Amino acid sequence: MLDIAEELHRWVEQGREFAVATVVATNGSAPRQPGAALAVDSDGTAVGSVSGGCVEGAVYELCQEALQTGRPVLERFGYSDEDAFAVGLTCGGIIDILVHPVRTSVPRPANDGGGAGELVDSTAGTLAAGLAAAATGEAAAVTRIVQGPAELLGRALLVRPDGSHTGTLGGHPALDRTAIEETRALLDAGRTATVEIGVDGARCGQPVVLLVESSVPPPRMIVFGAIDFASALVRVGKFLNYHVTVCDARPVFATRTRFPDADEIVVEWPHRYLDSQDLDARTVLCVLTHDAKFDVPLLERALKLPVAYVGAMGSRRTHLDRQQRLRDVGLTELELNRLRSPIGLDLGARTPEETALSIAAEIVANRRGGTGLPLKGAHTPIHHEAGAVVGRVA
């Protein structure tokens, strides 16, 4: 749901009633992961997607029904061997969809000092608060009951990093406490995932499945080295929704004219800039300088940080020389093994754009647990199980 937060937040502000369908579980090959959403307002306007087209029509109708009944509904869609043209996922997967109406009261006059309308129930209010947080870039997570007692289906909590929260899941008092703890852990990692606990908050007893959708600022990509290959990598990084910084100690090269798509351009020695940054586990560092006076002090620090990816450009000969220099300054073999060098996957790339694609492909494979091998003839899953991260595009 939070992947379309900006549009839905506008709908709430405008007092529009809508139903939002969210993927809450998948099995087999499914095109969209938990958290993906399709919303339909009372006028029939739709935004988002839950299946890449396979079941959109049926989900659209479910949203319209939920708007009429005012009740949430959980529906499963899958491929039917008996009827190849049945509504379902022809790719062979199964998805569970939770549809929840977000209804407002009759709009108030614009001059009465209030907004366009008041939300009818507390769960809708919690969802609206979650949409507002995600739309404005606030780190927060929305947790909903997607499987369990019928009277609790769809109940929601909004949880912030400090543990403060809005809403309630109902049921046993310990349910909220346990849900908040589980949600904070996933929010800290920037993950969207499902969690199973008991109605009483324990791991036993009547099960309740929660969908936790985390919304965090976009992950960072820091590109060191203001060379022509960096310009192409910046564009690809923005396409992948990274917040992209270019850093180079040479002011003549690190300019807005050369890197119009970058979010930030920093003129500083790379290792000094890295020392000044507070980086999280989603950050990717791409070292394109292939100059020892820049690379070695930078990589000496970078390979000790808990970031997602560290890659360095250079020939195999440059790589071997760089490795020895890093050993000489005290890096361990375990730390050196974290370095992706030569950077990127073997695509036979030659141009800056092809090289940027090669680097981006390695970053995505590392993030999602892919092998980098052709899918043709492979026996690996097309969609891996790594938790999704919802990030707001800056």
N, C-alpha and C positions, 0 to 999 in steps of 0.2 A: 504493500500500500504506500509506503514512504517513497517508492521510486517515482510516484506521480504526485508528491506532496504539494508542490508549488501550485499546480492547477487546482487540486482539491481544496487547498487553503483559500484560493480565490473564490471557489464555489461557496464555501462556508461564509466568507465575508459578505458575499452577495445574497445570502439567505436562501441559496438553492438547495432543494432536497435531492439527495442522490443515494444510490446504493453502490457499495464498493465490493467487488469480488476479488479475493486474495488467494493465491496459491499457498496452501498450508502444508502439503506433502506431495512428494513425487515417488514413483517407483518405475524402474526401467528407464527407457529413453524418453525424456521429456524436455521440450524446448525451453521452458522457463522454470526457474528455481523458486523455492518458497520465498514469499514476499512480493513477487510480481503481481500486479493488480490491473483490473479493468474496472472503471467506474462509469455509471450511467445516471444522468440526472432525469428529473421528471419530464423534461422536454424531449428526452430520447438522445441527447448528446452523449457521446462516449469518448473516453480517453483511456489510454493504456492498453495492455494486452496480457493475457494469461497463458496463451498457448502458441503464439506465432500464427494463429489463424485456424487451427484444427477445431476448436470448440467455441470460438468466440460467439457465434450466433446463439448457441444454447445458453451460454453464460449471460449474454445480453438479456435474454428472456427471463432468466432467474433474477437478475437485478430489477427488472420491471415488476416482477411478482413481489419481490421483497419490499419494494416501495409501496405497493398496495397493501400488503399484510402487516408491514412494520416489524416483521420477525426475521431474525437471522436464520440461515439454512446452510447445512453442510452437504455438498454433493460430490460424488465421485464420477470421473469420466475416464474411460479406457477403451482400448481397441476391442472390437467384437469379431471373433472368428466366424460367427454365424452370419453376420451381415457386414460385409466390408464397407458398406456405405452408411453404417450406423453412425450416429453422432459419437465421436471419440477421437482418440489420438492414433492416426494411421501409422505413426512411427513405432507403435507397439508399447508405449508407456501408459502409466496411470497417473492422474493428478487428482488431488482432493482440493476442492474450492469452497472457501467460506464466503458467503454473501451476507453483508451486514448493511441495513439501511441507516443512513445518517439524515434524520428528519428535523426540520425546523418548524417553529410555530408560524402563525400568520405574520408576514412582515409588518413591522411598525412604521409609522410615518417617519420620514427622514429627519424631521425637525423635533423629534421628541427626546433627543439627547442620547438615544441608544443606537444599537447596530441594526442590521437589516432584519434580524430575527433571533429568537432564542431557541437553543437546542432543546428538543423535547425530553430526552432522557440522559442520565449521567454517563452511560457508556458512549453515547454519541458525543457528549461534551469532552470525554477523555480522548476519543479519536480526533476530535477537532483540535484539541491542545497538542496532540502529537503531530498533526499535520502542520500546525503553526510552527512548532519547534524545528521540524525538518526543513520547512520552507525558508526559515530564516538562518539556517546553518548551525542551530544549537545542537550540541551533542545530547541525544536522548534516545530512549528505546520505548516502543509500544509493545506490550505483551498482551496477548489475547488467548482465551481458552478456545481451542479449536476442536477438542474432543473431550467428552465427559458428560456429566449430567445435563439433560436438555435445558434445565432452567439456568445453567451457567454458561451455555454456549455463547461465544462472542463477547463475554465480559472482558473489560480491558483495564490495564494499568499503564500509566506513563511514568517512566523511571528515568531520573537524571543521574549523572555520574556520582554525585554526592549522596545518593540514596534517597533523596526527596522524591515524592511521587504524587500523582493525581489519580483518583479513581480507586476502584476495588474490584477484585475478582469474585467477591461474595463467598459463600460457603464457610468453611472453618477459618477462624482468625489466623491460624498459622499458614494458610494458603498464601495470603498476601506476603507475609514475611519471607517465606521460601522463594516465592516467585521474584521478589525484589532482589534477593541474593543471587539467584540464577541469572536474572536479567542484567545486573551490574557486571557480572563476569563476562557475559557476551558483549555488552556494550563496551567494556574496557578493551576487548579484542576487535571491536568494530564488526562483529559477526551477526548474521541473521540465521537463526536455527530453531529447531523444535526441541523441547525439553519435556520429559514425562515425570510427574510427581504425583503424590496422592492428594485427594481432596483435603486431607488434614495437614498437608504440607510435607508429609513424610514420603519416602520412596516406596512405601508399601500401601496396601489398602486400595480403595477404588481409584483407578488412575485418571488423571487429568493431563491432557497434552496441551502445552503452551507453545504458541508461535511467538518468538521474540524477534522483532524487527529493529535493528539498530540503524540509527542515522547519525553519521559522524561527518565532519568536514572532509573534503576529498583528500585522498592520500597524496603524499608529496613525491615528486620526481625532481632530483637535483642533478643537473647536467654540468659537469666540470669540463671546461674547455670550449671557448667560443670559436669553434671551427665550422666549416661548411656542413659537416655531418651533423653537428649539433642543431643547426637550424631545422633540418628534416626531423630529427628526433623530438624536438620541441613540438612540432606540429602533430606528430603521432601521439606524443604524451598527452596533449590536450584532447585529442580524439578519444583517448582512453579515460578521460575525466580525471587526470592528475592535475594537481597544482604544480606548475613547472617553474623551476628557478634555474637560471643560467648563471654560473659563477666563473670568473676568469680574472686573473691579476692584471691583465693588459687592457687598459681603458679604451684603446683604439679599436679593439675587437669586440668588447662587451658593450654593445650599444643597442638602443631600441630600434634603430634602423635595420640592423642585422637580424634582430630577433623580435619582430613585432607581435608574435603570438605568445611570448613568454609572459607569465604572471609577474615575475620578478627578474631583474638583472642586477647582479652584484659584482662590483669591482673590488676584489679582495683575493689574497692568497687563499687557495682552496682549503688548506688545512686549518687556517685561522677562521674561515667562515664556518667550517664544519664544527669546530670547537665551540662556536657561539650558538649553535642550534640545539633545540630540544626535539629529538626525532622519535617517532614511534615505530612500531613493528610493521607498519605498512609502507614505510619509506623505501624508495629505490634510488640508488646512487649510481650514476653512469659517468665513468671517468674516461674522457675522450682526449685528454691532453697528450698521452703517450710521450711524456717528457719527465725524466727521472726526478728533476728538481721539484716538479709539481706532484708527480704521482706518489713517490715514496712516502713523504710525510703525510699526505692525504690518506693513502691506503693503510698506513700504519695505524691510523685512528679509526678509519671506516670499518676495518675488518674486526674490530673489537666492539662495535656497536650492535645492538639487537635490532638491526633493520632487516627488511625483507630480502634485499638484493643488492649486491655490489658487483658491478661489471667494469672491466677496463679494456680499452681499445689498444690494439698493437699487434704486430706480427708474432709468430710463435717464438722467434728469436728474442724479440722485445720482452715477451712474457717470461721466458726463462731468465733473462737478465734481471727483470723486475722481481721475480720470485727470490733470487739470491740476495738482492739488495734488501728485501723485506726480512729475509732470514737474518741478515747481518744486523738489523736493528731490533731483533728479538722476537719476531712473530713466530708462533708455533705452527706446526704442520696442520693442526686442526683449524687454526685461523686462516691459513693460506688456502685450505680446501674450500673455504666459503667464496673465494674469488672466482667470478665467471670471466675467464680470460683465455684466449681472445673472446671478446664480448660477442654475444649473439648466437643464433642457430645457423647451421650450415645451409644457407639457401643459395649459395653461389653469388651473393650480393656484390655489386660493384659500385653502383651510384649511391649518393648520400641517402636517397629515398629508400632504395633497396636495403641498405645497411640499417637504416632506422627501423624498417619492418622486421629485419632479422633480430634486432635488439628487443623490440617490442614483443615479438613472438616468444623469445626466451623469458621475458618478464612475466607474460601471461601464463606460460607453461609452469614456471616456478610458483606462481601464485595459486594456480588451480590444480597443480599436481599432474600436469600433462607430461607425456613422454617426449614430445617433439617429433615423433615418427608419423609417417603418412597414415591416415585413417584407413585407406584402402589396404585390405589384407591383414590389418591389425586386429587383435582380439581384446583390445582395451576398451573401456567404456568411452562413449563420445562425450558424455557429461559426467564430470567427476563430482565427488561428494563433498568437496571442500566448501565450508560455509560461505555464503554470499556476504558481500559487504555493500551496504547502501551508502553511497556518498553523494552529497549535493554538489553539483557542478558550480564552481565559483563563477 
